[in-house]
Structure formats: structure tokens, C-alpha cells
Amino acid sequence: MNILKSIHENEKIIYLLSAVILILTSVFSLGYFHFDEHFQILEFAGLKLDLTAPENLPWEYHYQMRPSVQPLIVVCLYRLLSLFGISSPFAITFLLRLLSAAFSFSGFWLLYNVYSNSINDRFLQKWYLLLSFFLWFLIFISVRFSSENWSGVSFIIAFALYLRAEKHNFILCLFVGLFLGFSFITRYQAGFLTAGFLAWIMLVRREKLTNVFALIAGIIFIVFLGILSDRWFYGEWTLTSWNYFEANILQDRISGFGIKPWYYYIETFFVKGIPPFSLLFILSLLIILVFERTGPITWSILPFLVIHFMIGHKEMRFLFPVAGLLPVIVIKAMDVVQRNYVKDLTANKYFQLFMKVFFIVNFMLLLFISFRTADQQVRLYRKIYYGYTEQTTLYYFNENPYLRVLDIQFYKRKNLEIKQIISSDSIRNIPGRTELIVLSGLNEHPEFEEHARLVYTSYPGWIVRLNFNDWLSRSAVWRVYELYK
């Protein structure tokens, strides 16, 4: 009891610090982690906000295969803020990140409380608390208004609500079903998580038939709302989940984006998860899959992982929906090892040293991602958006900074005109318009020094001078000049 009391006394402080870190990350993590986070949500919403046209949208729009619930949230938020005179896309995306952080924190808290009282070892309790609220890559993922994050958090909330309840009734199971349904309509691959969890509820937990009916009813209701949302977005009745399956699986369009071997996820996570600490997560997952075969975590994530290992096209973000379960997986795996093999595992000085070093490295990474811009180029868009509200022409030579696979429309003002030029002689001094020139790379352009002033650069001069091993040549470097009249 004393152990539990001391741990619980620190919980409120941990909650507060985690919330502060999530808010800071929401402020500084400008932009997007992957193109889909932008083009499949913000640009889709831009179509309904008259910010773009159908021909500027990705091919998935024309196949009617992307769910529209997140674009709908963006549209509703945009129109709500416009009532208060706020139309800045940067204010809107900040609020979306903040909303994502709050949603994710709710999932952290619920899942932590499901398992916290079942851990008797003081060392494991402490680490479970820290991993649940301070794991560096979870913090980064948690502020993303992406399908991977929202789908994963929705599943975790459903998972935690069901497991933490002492008694299950129709209303509780209905709410669990609603979150499972929302997990599916934000990212269809999460259906494998839901299928595994439902199988565990029916076959292992042996839930009452009326409660199973409530779970399924909740899922169906949310899926129906998703169909209504898609009807509004695409302008006709369509079943986007089937369209997604038909295009990517039956037609195998997904393979056109590259094929990776089955071990890609293990290899990539080992490297990007910071070895040797990444090995802790990989081994913990294997231990849970082997020794907790009848547990809800195994039943939920195993079909999800098997399908993703089988599909040829692989990206680490595809596994983000299960990332929130990693703190539980690690601690339960340590508990399994300690109970069955190494009785004094948590008392071992080398193991304790390993975990302390892990925490120090995690803290350093946490500081880095909390103040890091997710996409550096969006800072350029912000400078132009806020700095030039009048009629403006942006000239470029070879690279258009707003062309990122497709045109970025969401962050543009309608007064911004973008033109490609061959030389500086092509620039016309147009009365009543502000003229900018954007340059990419580190090449000098002395012709602009006398006739323009530097208004934006990706990196300040002192960083450019620290170009060791020519690292800047591998980075996107942009400079914007405002031409003198």
C-alpha cells in the first residue's frame, strides 16, 4: 500500500508535465509528418472551403476511397473560427494539433489506469508511469491530426473503457462500440485491431450476447455516420471502405508505391527507435505474443501485425495505431520475465543502469521533438502568409516551394501568385504588387543583394557556417527576398 501511495502521489505531477510537453509540441510541431497527413485531410477539407479544386487533389479523391470524417472536422472548425474572424490556416492546424494532443492524453490516462494497480513491483510501476506519459515518439505521434493517430487513440480508448469496467452492461458496450467504429472510419486498417479485440471478447472473455450486440450496434452506427459524411463530401453515395480495398488490394495499386521485405518493420524500428533501446520494445512484443497468448493485447494486435507484415508496401507510420500500447507491452513483458525466469530482474544493477540511460536518452529526444518543426518548409508558408497580406507575386527558378508532390493550397492566401522565371530579367516591376523571389539551395545570387532584402531563410547564418560534412546539401534550404521597387 505504501508503494502504491507514493506512486499515486507523483501521478498528478506527471500528468501536468505530460500535458505541458504535449502543448509545447503542439505549438512547435508545425506542418506534417507525412504527405497524407496534409493532402488526405487538409487539402480534402480545402475543397469544401473553396481553397482548392478537385484537379489539385490526390488520385484517392477521384477513386472515392478516403474517409471524410477528419476533413469534416477541419471544415467545422474552420467555419466555427470564422465566426470570430479567425481564418488563418496556421491557427486552425495549431488547434487541430492541440485537439489531437488532448484526445491522445485521454487515451494515455485511461490505458494507464487499467493496468497500474495490477503492477506490484515498485520499479515497474515507476517505469510504467514514465513510459505512459513521456515516451518520446508517442508524444510526437500524439499531436498529429493524422488518421494513424486518431484511429489508434480511438481504439485504445475503447480497449481501456472495456477492460477497466468491473461490470459490463449494454450502455458501456455501446460506447465501446462507438469508439471502435470511429477507429475504423478514420483508418480502415484498424478494422483488424477491432476484429481481434471482438474475437477476444467473444471467445476468451465470453461476453454476454446482449453486450456483444451493443458493441456491434455501436460500430455499425458510427460506420453509417461515416457513410453519410462521405455522401456529403463526394456528392454521391459511395462506400469508401470497399473502394479502398478494391483499389489497393484487388487492383494492387498500393504496390506501385514500393515493396519492402517482410522484416522491414523490425529492421526499421530497430534503427529509428534508437538502438539498443529499440531492442527492448521488439523483445517485449515477442514476449507478450508468446507468453500472453490469451490476453486482449495479443488478440488485438496479432492480426493487425500479420496483415501489415504480409502486405508488400510498408511504412513505419502504418504501425502508429498500436504504438500507444507499447508502454503496457514493455512493462508486462518485464513482469513475465521477472515472474518466470529472472526473479530479481528489477533489482539487477545493470538492468537499472540500462533503464536510467534509456530515460536520459528519452528525455533528450523529448526535448528535441517538442521544439522541432515537423516540416521545415511550412515555416516559409507561414512567413509569406502573415508577412504579405497585399497582392503578392512569388517568383522561382527551378523549384516551386508550394509544389510537394501536389500543389499546397491550404496555406496560401488567394492574393498570392506564383510564377516560374528563367532569369532575373524576367521579373516585371508591377505597380501595386509586392514581388518576392524564392531561392533553393546554397548557391549565391549576388544580383539580388543590391535590389532586394532577405526576409526569410531556412537556417540563420551561424548555422550555415557550421556546415560540417556538407549536411546542408542534404537539407531543404530556402531563402526569400523581397524586391525593392
C-alpha positions as CSV (number, residue, x, y, z in Angstrom):
1,M,0.0,0.0,0.0
2,N,2.9,2.4,0.7
3,I,4.3,1.7,-2.7
4,L,1.0,2.5,-4.4
5,K,0.6,5.6,-2.3
6,S,4.0,7.0,-3.2
7,I,3.4,6.3,-6.9
8,H,0.0,7.9,-6.9
9,E,1.3,11.0,-5.1
10,N,3.5,11.6,-8.2
11,E,0.8,10.9,-10.7
12,K,-0.7,14.4,-10.8
13,I,2.8,16.0,-11.3
14,I,3.4,13.5,-14.2
15,Y,0.0,14.3,-15.7
16,L,0.7,18.0,-15.6
17,L,4.3,17.7,-17.0
18,S,3.0,15.5,-19.8
19,A,0.2,18.0,-20.6
20,V,2.8,20.8,-20.8
21,I,5.0,18.8,-23.1
22,L,2.1,18.0,-25.4
23,I,1.1,21.6,-25.5
24,L,4.6,22.7,-26.3
25,T,4.9,20.1,-29.1
26,S,1.5,21.3,-30.4
27,V,2.9,24.8,-30.7
28,F,6.2,24.0,-32.3
29,S,5.4,20.8,-34.4
30,L,4.4,22.9,-37.3
31,G,3.4,21.1,-40.5
32,Y,3.0,17.4,-41.1
33,F,4.9,14.2,-40.6
34,H,3.8,12.6,-43.9
35,F,2.2,14.0,-47.0
36,D,-1.0,12.0,-46.3
37,E,-1.5,14.0,-43.1
38,H,-1.8,17.1,-45.2
39,F,-3.1,16.1,-48.6
40,Q,-5.7,13.5,-47.5
41,I,-7.1,15.7,-44.8
42,L,-6.4,19.4,-45.0
43,E,-6.5,19.6,-48.8
44,F,-9.6,17.5,-48.9
45,A,-11.2,19.9,-46.4
46,G,-9.9,22.8,-48.6
47,L,-12.2,21.5,-51.4
48,K,-15.3,22.2,-49.2
49,L,-13.8,25.6,-48.1
50,D,-13.2,26.8,-51.7
51,L,-9.4,26.8,-51.2
52,T,-8.7,24.2,-53.9
53,A,-10.2,22.4,-56.9
54,P,-10.8,18.7,-57.5
55,E,-7.9,18.5,-60.1
56,N,-5.5,19.6,-57.3
57,L,-6.4,16.7,-55.1
58,P,-4.6,13.3,-54.9
59,W,-5.8,10.3,-57.0
60,E,-7.5,8.8,-54.0
61,Y,-10.2,11.5,-54.2
62,H,-11.2,10.5,-57.7
63,Y,-11.4,6.9,-56.6
64,Q,-13.6,8.0,-53.6
65,M,-11.5,5.8,-51.3
66,R,-10.6,8.1,-48.4
67,P,-12.8,8.6,-45.4
68,S,-14.1,12.1,-44.9
69,V,-14.7,12.3,-41.2
70,Q,-11.4,14.2,-40.5
71,P,-11.8,16.6,-43.3
72,L,-15.3,17.2,-41.9
73,I,-13.8,18.1,-38.5
74,V,-11.5,20.6,-40.2
75,V,-14.4,22.2,-42.1
76,C,-16.4,22.5,-38.9
77,L,-13.5,24.0,-37.0
78,Y,-12.7,26.4,-39.9
79,R,-16.3,27.7,-40.1
80,L,-16.6,28.0,-36.3
81,L,-13.5,30.1,-36.1
82,S,-14.5,32.2,-39.0
83,L,-17.5,33.4,-36.8
84,F,-14.8,35.0,-34.6
85,G,-12.9,36.5,-37.6
86,I,-10.2,33.8,-37.5
87,S,-9.3,32.2,-40.9
88,S,-5.6,31.6,-40.6
89,P,-4.7,28.1,-41.6
90,F,-1.9,28.1,-39.1
91,A,-4.3,28.9,-36.2
92,I,-6.5,26.1,-37.4
93,T,-3.8,23.5,-37.7
94,F,-2.5,24.5,-34.3
95,L,-5.9,23.9,-32.8
96,L,-6.1,20.5,-34.6
97,R,-2.7,19.5,-33.0
98,L,-3.9,20.7,-29.6
99,L,-7.2,18.7,-30.0
100,S,-5.2,15.7,-31.1
101,A,-2.9,16.1,-28.0
102,A,-5.9,16.3,-25.7
103,F,-7.5,13.2,-27.4
104,S,-4.3,11.3,-27.1
105,F,-3.8,12.2,-23.4
106,S,-7.2,10.8,-22.6
107,G,-6.1,7.5,-24.2
108,F,-2.8,7.6,-22.2
109,W,-4.7,8.2,-19.0
110,L,-7.3,5.6,-19.5
111,L,-4.9,2.9,-20.5
112,Y,-2.5,3.7,-17.7
113,N,-5.3,3.3,-15.1
114,V,-6.3,-0.1,-16.5
115,Y,-3.0,-1.7,-15.6
116,S,-1.4,0.5,-13.0
117,N,-2.9,-1.2,-9.9
118,S,-2.1,-4.7,-11.2
119,I,1.7,-4.0,-11.0
120,N,3.2,-4.8,-7.6
121,D,6.8,-4.1,-8.3
122,R,7.8,-0.5,-7.4
123,F,10.4,-0.2,-10.1
124,L,7.9,-1.4,-12.8
125,Q,5.2,0.9,-11.5
126,K,7.5,3.9,-11.8
127,W,8.6,3.0,-15.3
128,Y,5.1,2.2,-16.5
129,L,4.1,5.8,-15.4
130,L,7.0,7.4,-17.1
131,L,6.6,5.4,-20.3
132,S,2.9,6.0,-20.5
133,F,3.3,9.8,-20.4
134,F,6.8,10.6,-21.6
135,L,7.8,8.2,-24.3
136,W,9.4,10.5,-26.9
137,F,7.9,9.1,-30.1
138,L,4.4,8.7,-28.6
139,I,4.5,12.4,-27.7
140,F,5.4,13.3,-31.4
141,I,2.7,11.0,-32.8
142,S,0.1,12.2,-30.3
143,V,-0.1,15.8,-31.7
144,R,-0.6,14.7,-35.2
145,F,-4.0,15.2,-36.7
146,S,-3.4,12.1,-38.8
147,S,-5.6,9.0,-39.5
148,E,-3.0,6.8,-37.8
149,N,-3.1,8.7,-34.5
150,W,-6.8,9.3,-34.3
151,S,-7.6,5.7,-35.2
152,G,-5.1,4.4,-32.7
153,V,-6.3,6.6,-29.9
154,S,-9.9,5.7,-30.6
155,F,-9.1,2.0,-30.3
156,I,-7.1,2.5,-27.1
157,I,-10.0,4.4,-25.5
158,A,-12.4,1.6,-26.5
159,F,-9.9,-1.0,-25.3
160,A,-9.4,0.7,-21.9
161,L,-13.1,1.5,-21.3
162,Y,-14.0,-2.1,-21.7
163,L,-11.1,-3.5,-19.6
164,R,-11.4,-1.0,-16.7
165,A,-15.1,-1.6,-16.1
166,E,-15.8,-4.1,-13.3
167,K,-19.2,-4.8,-14.8
168,H,-20.2,-4.7,-18.4
169,N,-23.6,-3.6,-19.4
170,F,-25.4,-2.6,-22.6
171,I,-24.7,1.1,-22.4
172,L,-21.0,0.7,-21.7
173,C,-20.6,-1.8,-24.5
174,L,-22.4,0.6,-26.8
175,F,-19.9,3.3,-26.0
176,V,-17.0,1.0,-26.6
177,G,-18.5,0.1,-30.0
178,L,-18.8,3.7,-30.9
179,F,-15.1,4.3,-30.3
180,L,-14.2,1.1,-32.2
181,G,-16.4,2.3,-35.1
182,F,-14.6,5.7,-35.0
183,S,-11.3,3.9,-35.1
184,F,-12.4,2.1,-38.2
185,I,-13.8,5.1,-40.2
186,T,-10.7,7.2,-39.6
187,R,-8.3,4.4,-40.8
188,Y,-9.8,1.2,-42.3
189,Q,-6.7,-0.9,-41.5
190,A,-7.7,-0.5,-37.8
191,G,-10.5,-2.9,-38.6
192,F,-8.0,-5.7,-37.9
193,L,-7.5,-4.4,-34.4
194,T,-11.2,-4.3,-33.8
195,A,-11.7,-7.8,-35.2
196,G,-9.1,-9.2,-33.0
197,F,-10.4,-7.4,-29.9
198,L,-14.0,-8.5,-30.6
199,A,-12.8,-12.1,-31.1
200,W,-11.2,-12.0,-27.7
201,I,-14.3,-10.5,-26.1
202,M,-16.5,-13.3,-27.5
203,L,-14.2,-16.3,-27.4
204,V,-12.0,-15.7,-24.4
205,R,-13.9,-13.2,-22.3
206,R,-17.2,-14.9,-23.3
207,E,-19.2,-11.7,-23.1
208,K,-23.0,-11.9,-22.9
209,L,-24.8,-11.9,-26.2
210,T,-26.7,-8.7,-25.5
211,N,-23.4,-6.8,-24.8
212,V,-21.8,-8.2,-28.0
213,F,-24.9,-6.9,-29.8
214,A,-24.3,-3.5,-28.2
215,L,-20.7,-3.5,-29.3
216,I,-21.6,-4.3,-32.9
217,A,-24.5,-1.8,-32.9
218,G,-22.2,0.9,-31.8
219,I,-19.7,0.1,-34.6
220,I,-22.5,-0.1,-37.2
221,F,-23.9,3.3,-36.1
222,I,-20.6,5.1,-36.5
223,V,-19.9,3.4,-39.8
224,F,-23.3,4.6,-41.0
225,L,-22.4,8.2,-39.9
226,G,-19.2,7.8,-41.9
227,I,-21.2,6.9,-45.0
228,L,-23.3,10.0,-44.5
229,S,-20.1,12.1,-44.2
230,D,-18.8,10.6,-47.4
231,R,-22.1,11.3,-49.2
232,W,-21.7,15.0,-48.2
233,F,-18.0,15.1,-49.2
234,Y,-18.1,13.2,-52.5
235,G,-21.5,14.4,-53.6
236,E,-22.9,10.9,-54.1
237,W,-23.5,7.7,-52.3
238,T,-20.3,5.6,-52.1
239,L,-18.7,3.0,-49.9
240,T,-15.2,4.3,-49.4
241,S,-14.0,1.3,-47.4
242,W,-14.8,-1.0,-50.3
243,N,-13.3,1.4,-52.8
244,Y,-10.1,1.5,-50.7
245,F,-10.0,-2.4,-50.6
246,E,-10.7,-2.6,-54.3
247,A,-8.1,-0.1,-55.4
248,N,-5.3,-1.0,-53.1
249,I,-5.8,-4.8,-52.7
250,L,-7.7,-6.1,-55.7
251,Q,-6.1,-3.7,-58.2
252,D,-2.8,-3.7,-56.2
253,R,-2.3,0.0,-56.7
254,I,-0.5,0.1,-53.3
255,S,2.4,-1.9,-54.6
256,G,3.2,0.9,-57.0
257,F,4.5,2.9,-54.1
258,G,7.2,0.4,-53.4
259,I,7.6,-3.1,-52.0
260,K,9.5,-3.9,-48.8
261,P,10.6,-7.3,-47.4
262,W,8.6,-8.8,-44.5
263,Y,11.2,-7.9,-41.9
264,Y,11.2,-4.2,-42.9
265,Y,9.3,-3.1,-39.8
266,I,11.6,-4.9,-37.4
267,E,14.7,-3.6,-39.2
268,T,13.5,0.0,-39.5
269,F,12.2,0.3,-35.9
270,F,15.5,-1.2,-34.6
271,V,17.4,1.7,-36.3
272,K,14.9,4.6,-35.9
273,G,13.9,3.6,-32.4
274,I,17.4,4.3,-31.2
275,P,19.4,1.0,-30.6
276,P,20.0,-0.7,-28.2
277,F,16.8,0.7,-26.5
278,S,14.7,-0.2,-29.6
279,L,15.6,-3.8,-28.9
280,L,13.7,-3.5,-25.6
281,F,10.4,-2.8,-27.4
282,I,11.0,-5.5,-30.0
283,L,11.8,-8.2,-27.4
284,S,8.9,-7.1,-25.2
285,L,6.5,-7.5,-28.1
286,L,7.7,-11.0,-28.8
287,I,7.5,-12.0,-25.1
288,I,3.9,-10.8,-24.9
289,L,2.9,-12.6,-28.1
290,V,4.4,-15.8,-26.8
291,F,3.6,-15.7,-23.1
292,E,0.3,-13.8,-23.1
293,R,-1.4,-15.7,-25.9
294,T,-4.8,-15.4,-24.3
295,G,-4.5,-11.7,-23.4
296,P,-6.5,-9.0,-25.1
297,I,-3.4,-7.2,-26.3
298,T,-2.2,-10.3,-28.2
299,W,-5.6,-11.0,-29.7
300,S,-5.9,-7.4,-30.8
301,I,-2.5,-6.6,-32.3
302,L,-1.6,-10.0,-33.8
303,P,-4.0,-9.9,-36.8
304,F,-3.1,-6.2,-37.3
305,L,0.6,-7.0,-37.4
306,V,0.3,-10.2,-39.5
307,I,-1.6,-8.3,-42.2
308,H,0.9,-5.4,-42.3
309,F,3.8,-7.8,-42.5
310,M,2.1,-9.6,-45.4
311,I,1.3,-6.5,-47.5
312,G,4.2,-5.6,-49.7
313,H,4.1,-1.8,-49.3
314,K,5.3,-0.9,-45.9
315,E,5.8,2.4,-44.0
316,M,6.5,2.8,-40.3
317,R,3.5,5.1,-39.8
318,F,1.2,2.2,-40.7
319,L,2.0,0.8,-37.3
320,F,1.4,4.0,-35.4
321,P,-2.2,2.9,-34.4
322,V,-0.6,0.3,-32.0
323,A,2.2,2.5,-30.7
324,G,0.1,3.6,-27.7
325,L,0.1,0.0,-26.4
326,L,3.9,-0.2,-26.2
327,P,4.2,1.1,-22.5
328,V,1.9,-1.7,-21.4
329,I,3.7,-4.3,-23.6
330,V,7.1,-3.3,-22.2
331,I,6.1,-3.4,-18.5
332,K,4.0,-6.6,-18.8
333,A,7.0,-8.3,-20.6
334,M,9.3,-7.3,-17.8
335,D,6.8,-8.7,-15.3
336,V,6.7,-12.0,-17.3
337,V,10.5,-12.3,-17.3
338,Q,10.7,-11.5,-13.6
339,R,8.0,-13.9,-12.5
340,N,9.2,-16.8,-14.6
341,Y,12.9,-16.5,-15.2
342,V,14.9,-13.7,-13.5
343,K,13.4,-13.2,-10.0
344,D,15.4,-10.1,-9.2
345,L,15.4,-8.5,-12.7
346,T,14.4,-5.0,-11.5
347,A,17.0,-5.2,-8.7
348,N,19.8,-6.0,-11.0
349,K,22.2,-3.1,-11.1
350,Y,23.0,-3.5,-14.8
351,F,19.3,-3.5,-15.7
352,Q,18.7,-0.5,-13.6
353,L,21.6,1.3,-15.3
354,F,20.2,0.4,-18.7
355,M,16.8,1.9,-17.8
356,K,18.4,5.0,-16.3
357,V,20.4,5.6,-19.5
358,F,17.2,4.9,-21.5
359,F,15.4,7.6,-19.6
360,I,18.2,10.2,-20.1
361,V,18.3,9.5,-23.9
362,N,14.5,9.6,-24.0
363,F,14.5,12.9,-22.2
364,M,16.9,14.4,-24.7
365,L,14.9,13.1,-27.6
366,L,11.8,14.5,-25.9
367,L,13.3,18.0,-25.8
368,F,14.3,17.7,-29.4
369,I,10.9,16.7,-30.8
370,S,9.0,19.1,-28.5
371,F,10.6,22.1,-30.1
372,R,11.2,20.8,-33.6
373,T,9.1,21.8,-36.6
374,A,7.6,18.7,-38.2
375,D,8.1,20.1,-41.7
376,Q,10.6,23.0,-42.1
377,Q,9.0,24.2,-45.3
378,V,5.8,25.1,-43.7
379,R,7.7,27.9,-41.8
380,L,8.2,29.5,-45.2
381,Y,4.5,29.4,-45.9
382,R,3.8,31.0,-42.6
383,K,6.2,33.8,-43.3
384,I,4.6,34.6,-46.6
385,Y,1.0,34.2,-45.3
386,Y,1.4,36.6,-42.3
387,G,4.0,38.9,-43.8
388,Y,2.3,39.7,-47.1
389,T,-1.4,40.3,-47.0
390,E,-1.4,42.5,-50.1
391,Q,-1.3,41.4,-53.7
392,T,2.0,39.5,-54.0
393,T,3.9,37.6,-56.7
394,L,6.4,34.9,-55.7
395,Y,9.0,34.1,-58.4
396,Y,11.0,30.9,-58.5
397,F,13.6,29.5,-60.9
398,N,13.7,25.7,-60.7
399,E,11.8,24.6,-57.5
400,N,8.4,25.8,-56.5
401,P,8.3,25.6,-52.7
402,Y,4.5,25.1,-52.8
403,L,4.8,22.0,-55.0
404,R,5.1,19.0,-52.7
405,V,4.1,16.1,-54.9
406,L,1.0,18.2,-55.5
407,D,0.3,21.9,-55.0
408,I,-0.1,23.1,-51.4
409,Q,-3.2,25.3,-51.5
410,F,-4.3,25.2,-47.8
411,Y,-1.5,27.5,-46.6
412,K,-1.9,30.1,-49.5
413,R,-3.7,33.4,-49.5
414,K,-5.8,33.9,-52.6
415,N,-3.8,37.1,-53.3
416,L,-0.6,35.1,-53.8
417,E,0.5,34.5,-57.4
418,I,3.4,32.1,-58.1
419,K,5.4,32.3,-61.3
420,Q,8.4,30.5,-62.7
421,I,11.2,32.6,-64.4
422,I,14.3,31.7,-66.3
423,S,16.4,34.7,-65.2
424,S,16.1,37.8,-63.0
425,D,15.5,39.8,-66.2
426,S,12.1,38.1,-66.5
427,I,10.9,39.9,-63.3
428,R,8.4,42.7,-64.0
429,N,8.1,45.5,-61.6
430,I,4.3,45.7,-61.4
431,P,2.9,48.7,-59.5
432,G,0.7,47.9,-56.6
433,R,2.1,44.4,-56.1
434,T,4.8,43.1,-53.8
435,E,7.3,40.9,-55.5
436,L,9.3,38.1,-53.9
437,I,11.9,35.8,-55.2
438,V,12.5,32.4,-53.6
439,L,15.8,30.6,-54.0
440,S,16.5,27.0,-53.1
441,G,19.9,25.6,-52.1
442,L,23.1,27.4,-51.0
443,N,24.1,28.9,-54.3
444,E,24.9,32.6,-54.2
445,H,22.8,35.1,-56.2
446,P,24.6,38.4,-55.8
447,E,22.2,40.1,-58.3
448,F,19.6,40.1,-55.6
449,E,21.8,41.6,-52.8
450,E,21.6,45.2,-54.2
451,H,18.0,45.1,-55.3
452,A,16.2,43.1,-52.6
453,R,16.3,42.4,-48.9
454,L,16.4,38.9,-47.3
455,V,13.1,38.3,-45.5
456,Y,13.3,34.6,-44.8
457,T,15.9,31.9,-44.6
458,S,15.5,28.2,-43.5
459,Y,18.7,28.5,-41.4
460,P,20.4,31.5,-39.9
461,G,23.9,32.4,-41.0
462,W,25.6,31.0,-37.9
463,I,24.1,27.5,-38.7
464,V,25.1,27.7,-42.3
465,R,28.7,28.3,-41.2
466,L,28.5,25.1,-39.2
467,N,28.0,23.0,-42.4
468,F,30.2,20.1,-41.3
469,N,30.3,17.2,-43.7
470,D,28.2,19.3,-46.0
471,W,24.9,18.3,-44.2
472,L,23.1,21.3,-45.6
473,S,23.3,19.9,-49.1
474,R,21.1,17.1,-47.9
475,S,18.6,19.6,-46.4
476,A,15.9,21.8,-47.9
477,V,17.3,25.3,-47.8
478,W,15.2,28.2,-48.8
479,R,15.7,31.9,-48.9
480,V,13.1,34.5,-49.8
481,Y,14.0,38.0,-51.0
482,E,11.6,41.0,-51.2
483,L,12.4,43.1,-54.3
484,Y,12.8,46.8,-53.9
485,K,10.6,49.0,-56.0
